[in-house]
Amino acid sequence: MMLPDLGSLLGFSTEKIEKGDFILLSDRNADASFLINHFLSLYLRAGCKVCFLGLVQSFSHYSAVALRLGVNLVQAREQGQLVFLEGLKDSVGQLLQQGPDSEAYPMGFLRGSQTDLRSLFRFVQRSVGGAGEWSPSILLVDDLSVLLSLGVSVEAILDFSHYCRTTVCHQLQGNMVMLVRVGEDEDDEEGPELLLKALTHQCSLALSIQGLPTGYCRDIHGQVEVRWKERGPGAAGPGGALAQKKLLQYKVHDKGVSFFARGTSSAVL
């Protein structure tokens, strides 16, 4: 089974999909892409309707990785289970397009007079609605922080996240997974750091991927901090503190990931 350790760690499986969750992924001096691939494959295997905003990687990239994990993205897209926005290609097309109707396109904010993300949100609305035989609806975004480099403000991205969470998590009782990348040298006052802090208050589960404090190790690729809010009547609501925390180390394999408590890898024993 694909990434069984991560599924056991989070309590997720194709038979048990929690609903209404906002899952926030982040990385610092490391690469959290394996988490994006995990959630994409997990939700498709579970029969969910997935809207994937691929802002930094192409469809062919994710398709090649998914095939190694036993999931066919081409087939999922043809069947209507997967809606994939290829942000890189659409960005170039939008910048080269002639005509005044740029707001009708998902990446229309690149040419429009407004720097908000209404056109991108409308695309999400159309994509997650009317899931049909596929349920629940899932929104997956591979790197929100890239929008900052395209001239979008932190406030506009937070508005976009809020409206997406209201639509996907609350109205449709689906899930939302978003990735934010933070540079090693960025401080609390810079865009990605501010964005990450604000989204952490909104999410129900946060997975933070970091490099090892001791530097590179061939057998240990990094560490992951998992923080989640308690469920149930006494749980913290939106904006509340993340109540539980666990810190593990990991190693990425060709078809999965191994997790272990700090200091228990065979590489350090």
C-alpha positions as CSV (number, residue, x, y, z in Angstrom):
1,M,0.0,0.0,0.0
2,M,1.3,3.4,-0.9
3,L,3.0,5.3,2.0
4,P,1.5,3.1,4.7
5,D,3.6,4.8,7.4
6,L,2.3,8.3,6.6
7,G,-1.3,7.0,6.4
8,S,-0.9,5.4,9.9
9,L,0.7,8.5,11.2
10,L,-2.1,10.8,10.1
11,G,-5.0,8.2,10.5
12,F,-5.9,8.5,6.8
13,S,-6.7,5.7,4.4
14,T,-8.7,5.2,1.2
15,E,-11.4,3.7,3.4
16,K,-11.3,6.6,6.0
17,I,-11.3,10.1,4.6
18,E,-12.0,12.8,7.1
19,K,-14.2,15.6,5.8
20,G,-14.0,19.3,6.3
21,D,-10.2,19.4,6.8
22,F,-7.8,22.1,5.8
23,I,-4.3,20.5,5.6
24,L,-1.4,22.9,5.4
25,L,2.0,21.7,4.1
26,S,5.1,23.7,4.4
27,D,8.9,23.2,3.8
28,R,12.0,25.0,4.8
29,N,15.4,23.9,3.6
30,A,13.8,20.7,2.4
31,D,11.3,19.5,-0.3
32,A,7.7,18.6,0.7
33,S,6.7,17.5,-2.8
34,F,6.4,13.9,-1.6
35,L,3.4,15.0,0.5
36,I,1.7,16.5,-2.4
37,N,2.1,13.3,-4.4
38,H,0.8,11.3,-1.4
39,F,-2.4,13.3,-0.9
40,L,-3.0,13.4,-4.7
41,S,-2.7,9.6,-4.9
42,L,-4.6,9.0,-1.7
43,Y,-7.7,11.0,-2.7
44,L,-7.8,9.6,-6.2
45,R,-7.6,6.1,-4.9
46,A,-10.4,6.9,-2.5
47,G,-12.7,8.0,-5.3
48,C,-12.7,11.7,-4.5
49,K,-13.2,14.6,-7.0
50,V,-9.9,16.4,-7.1
51,C,-9.2,19.9,-8.3
52,F,-5.4,20.4,-8.5
53,L,-3.9,23.8,-9.0
54,G,-0.4,22.9,-10.3
55,L,1.3,26.2,-10.0
56,V,4.9,25.1,-10.1
57,Q,5.0,21.7,-11.8
58,S,3.5,20.3,-15.1
59,F,0.8,17.7,-15.4
60,S,3.4,15.3,-17.0
61,H,5.6,15.6,-14.0
62,Y,2.9,14.6,-11.6
63,S,1.6,11.9,-14.0
64,A,5.1,10.3,-14.1
65,V,5.3,10.2,-10.3
66,A,1.8,9.0,-9.8
67,L,2.4,6.1,-12.2
68,R,5.2,4.9,-9.9
69,L,2.7,5.0,-7.1
70,G,0.1,3.0,-9.1
71,V,-2.2,5.9,-10.0
72,N,-3.1,6.9,-13.6
73,L,-3.7,10.7,-13.8
74,V,-4.5,10.7,-17.5
75,Q,-7.3,8.3,-16.9
76,A,-8.5,10.2,-13.9
77,R,-8.6,13.4,-15.9
78,E,-10.4,11.7,-18.8
79,Q,-13.0,10.3,-16.5
80,G,-13.7,13.7,-14.9
81,Q,-12.3,12.7,-11.5
82,L,-9.3,15.0,-11.8
83,V,-9.3,18.7,-12.9
84,F,-5.8,19.9,-13.3
85,L,-4.8,23.5,-13.8
86,E,-1.3,23.7,-15.4
87,G,-0.3,27.0,-13.9
88,L,3.0,27.4,-15.8
89,K,1.4,26.9,-19.2
90,D,-1.6,29.0,-18.4
91,S,0.5,31.8,-17.1
92,V,2.5,32.0,-20.4
93,G,-0.6,31.8,-22.4
94,Q,-2.3,34.5,-20.4
95,L,0.7,36.9,-20.7
96,L,0.8,36.4,-24.5
97,Q,-3.0,36.5,-25.0
98,Q,-4.5,39.5,-26.8
99,G,-7.9,40.9,-25.8
100,P,-9.6,42.5,-22.8
101,D,-11.3,39.5,-21.3
102,S,-8.4,38.2,-19.2
103,E,-10.6,37.9,-16.0
104,A,-12.4,35.0,-17.7
105,Y,-9.3,32.9,-17.3
106,P,-8.0,31.3,-14.1
107,M,-4.7,33.1,-14.3
108,G,-6.3,36.3,-15.5
109,F,-5.0,38.3,-12.6
110,L,-1.6,38.3,-14.4
111,R,-3.0,40.8,-17.0
112,G,-5.9,42.3,-15.3
113,S,-6.0,45.6,-13.4
114,Q,-6.9,43.8,-10.2
115,T,-4.4,41.7,-8.3
116,D,-7.0,39.7,-6.5
117,L,-7.6,36.0,-7.2
118,R,-11.3,36.1,-8.1
119,S,-10.7,34.4,-11.5
120,L,-8.8,31.6,-9.9
121,F,-11.5,31.1,-7.2
122,R,-14.2,30.9,-9.9
123,F,-12.2,28.2,-11.5
124,V,-12.1,26.3,-8.2
125,Q,-15.8,26.8,-7.8
126,R,-16.6,25.3,-11.2
127,S,-14.2,22.4,-10.7
128,V,-15.3,21.2,-7.3
129,G,-19.0,21.6,-7.9
130,G,-21.1,18.9,-9.3
131,A,-18.8,16.0,-8.2
132,G,-21.3,13.4,-9.4
133,E,-20.1,9.9,-8.8
134,W,-16.8,11.3,-7.2
135,S,-17.1,12.4,-3.6
136,P,-16.1,14.3,-1.5
137,S,-14.5,17.2,-3.4
138,I,-10.8,18.0,-2.8
139,L,-8.8,21.1,-3.6
140,L,-5.0,20.6,-3.9
141,V,-2.5,23.5,-4.4
142,D,1.1,22.6,-4.9
143,D,2.6,26.0,-3.9
144,L,0.6,29.0,-2.8
145,S,3.8,31.0,-2.1
146,V,4.6,31.2,-5.8
147,L,1.7,33.6,-6.2
148,L,3.7,36.1,-4.1
149,S,6.4,36.2,-6.8
150,L,3.7,36.9,-9.4
151,G,2.8,40.1,-7.6
152,V,-0.2,38.9,-5.5
153,S,-0.3,40.2,-2.0
154,V,-0.4,38.1,1.2
155,E,-3.9,39.6,1.9
156,A,-5.2,38.5,-1.5
157,I,-3.9,35.0,-1.1
158,L,-5.5,34.8,2.4
159,D,-8.8,35.9,1.0
160,F,-8.5,33.3,-1.7
161,S,-7.8,30.6,0.9
162,H,-10.7,31.7,3.0
163,Y,-13.2,31.6,0.2
164,C,-11.9,28.2,-1.0
165,R,-12.1,26.8,2.6
166,T,-15.7,28.1,2.9
167,T,-16.7,26.5,-0.3
168,V,-14.7,23.2,-0.2
169,C,-14.5,22.4,3.5
170,H,-17.7,23.9,4.9
171,Q,-20.3,23.9,2.1
172,L,-19.2,20.8,0.3
173,Q,-17.7,19.0,3.3
174,G,-14.6,18.2,1.3
175,N,-10.9,18.8,2.1
176,M,-8.3,21.3,1.1
177,V,-4.5,20.7,0.9
178,M,-2.1,23.7,0.3
179,L,1.7,23.9,0.2
180,V,3.7,27.0,1.3
181,R,7.4,27.2,0.8
182,V,9.6,29.4,3.1
183,G,13.2,30.2,2.3
184,E,15.9,29.6,4.9
185,D,16.9,33.3,5.1
186,E,13.4,34.7,5.3
187,D,12.3,36.4,8.6
188,D,8.9,36.9,10.2
189,E,8.3,40.1,8.3
190,E,8.6,38.6,4.8
191,G,5.7,37.4,2.6
192,P,6.0,33.6,2.8
193,E,6.6,33.6,6.5
194,L,3.6,35.9,7.1
195,L,1.5,33.7,4.8
196,L,2.5,30.5,6.6
197,K,1.7,32.0,10.0
198,A,-1.7,33.2,9.0
199,L,-2.7,29.9,7.3
200,T,-1.5,28.0,10.3
201,H,-4.3,29.6,12.3
202,Q,-6.9,28.5,9.8
203,C,-5.8,24.9,9.2
204,S,-6.8,21.8,11.1
205,L,-3.6,19.8,10.4
206,A,-0.1,21.2,9.7
207,L,2.8,19.2,8.3
208,S,6.1,21.1,8.3
209,I,9.0,19.6,6.5
210,Q,12.5,20.8,7.5
211,G,16.1,19.8,6.7
212,L,18.1,18.2,9.5
213,P,19.7,20.7,11.9
214,T,23.0,18.7,11.5
215,G,23.0,19.0,7.7
216,Y,22.9,16.5,4.9
217,C,22.6,12.8,5.7
218,R,22.3,10.1,3.0
219,D,20.0,7.9,5.1
220,I,17.8,10.6,6.7
221,H,16.4,13.2,4.4
222,G,14.8,15.5,6.9
223,Q,12.3,15.8,9.7
224,V,8.5,16.5,9.8
225,E,6.6,18.2,12.5
226,V,2.9,17.2,12.6
227,R,0.5,19.4,14.4
228,W,-3.3,19.0,14.5
229,K,-6.3,20.3,16.3
230,E,-8.3,18.0,18.5
231,R,-11.7,16.9,17.1
232,G,-14.9,16.7,19.1
233,P,-17.0,19.0,21.3
234,G,-14.0,20.3,23.2
235,A,-11.8,20.8,20.2
236,A,-10.4,24.2,19.1
237,G,-12.4,25.8,16.4
238,P,-11.1,27.7,13.3
239,G,-8.3,30.0,14.4
240,G,-7.6,28.0,17.6
241,A,-4.3,26.6,18.6
242,L,-3.0,23.4,17.1
243,A,-3.4,21.1,20.1
244,Q,-1.1,18.1,19.5
245,K,2.4,17.9,18.1
246,K,4.7,15.1,16.9
247,L,8.2,15.4,15.5
248,L,9.6,12.6,13.3
249,Q,12.4,12.0,10.9
250,Y,11.9,10.5,7.4
251,K,13.6,9.0,4.4
252,V,12.0,9.2,0.9
253,H,12.1,6.1,-1.2
254,D,11.2,5.7,-4.9
255,K,7.6,4.5,-4.0
256,G,7.1,5.7,-0.5
257,V,8.5,7.2,2.7
258,S,9.7,5.8,5.9
259,F,9.1,7.6,9.2
260,F,10.8,7.0,12.5
261,A,11.3,8.7,15.9
262,R,14.4,10.9,16.1
263,G,17.6,8.9,16.7
264,T,16.0,5.5,15.9
265,S,17.1,5.2,12.3
266,S,19.6,2.4,11.6
267,A,21.8,5.1,10.1
268,V,22.4,6.6,13.6
269,L,22.3,3.5,15.7
